[in-house]
Amino acid sequence: MGLLGISERIDEYRLQAISNDILKIDDGFITDRYCDSIGSPNRNFVTEGVYRISGTTDIGEGVIRSWKLVLKVVIAEAN
């Protein structure tokens, strides 16, 4: 799974809820986001990858705050 694939699979509403939780606000909205692969490019049988997701959120009145999180994609059933 490349960056494009994981970036397309991220639920925007869930990501907005997480960014609001990180920033301790109720009704901010994401203005920009980025996704970078971190860790080893060699995947193992249970992990599709580890990613740093960062972005900015408008918290109201034109105030923009930045945030970042780490996403580890785990394979539900190893084949």
N, C-alpha and C positions, 0 to 999 in steps of 0.2 A: 504494500500500500504506500503510494507516494504522497507527498505533501498535498498535491491537488486532490487526491482521493479523500484524505482525512479532512481537508478543509471543506470539501463539499458535504461531508457527512455530519458536520457539527450543526446541531439544532440551534438556530439563532435565538429563539425564545429562551431556551435553557441557558445558553451562554450569557444572555442579558441578565437573567436572574442570578447567575453566579457572579457576574461582574458587579451587580448591585449589592450582593451579599459581601463581596470583598471590600467594596467602598463604604459599606454600612449605610446605604441609602435605599429608598423604596421605589423610586420611579425614574431612574436615569435611563438613557438609551445610548447604545454603542454607536460611536461615530466612525471608528476605524478598528480593524483587527488584523493580526498577523499570525502565521503559524510556521514554526521552524522545528525541524527534526533535531532531537538531541540524543546523545548516547550513541551506542554502537549501531552502524548501519546493518550489521548482521542480526537478523531477527531470530528468535528461538521458537520452539513449538507452542508456546503459550502467549507470546506477546507479538502484536503487530507493529509496535513501535512506541516511542516516548516522544512527546511533542511539547514545546513551549508555545503557549498561546498568550499573546499580549495584545493590548489595544487601549483605546481611549473611550471614555464615556462622558457624555454631557450630563452633569448632575443638576442642571437648572441654572437659569439666568446666564447662560453662555459660559459657565464654568466647566472646564474640561479636566478630568482626572485620568491618570493612567493606571493600569493594572496588569498583572500577568499571573498565569497559572501553569501547572504542568498536567498534561493529560497522558495517561498510560492506557493504551488500547490492548485489552486482553481478549484472547480468542476463547469463546465460550466452551467449545469442545475441541480438544486436540485430536487430530486425525491420526 
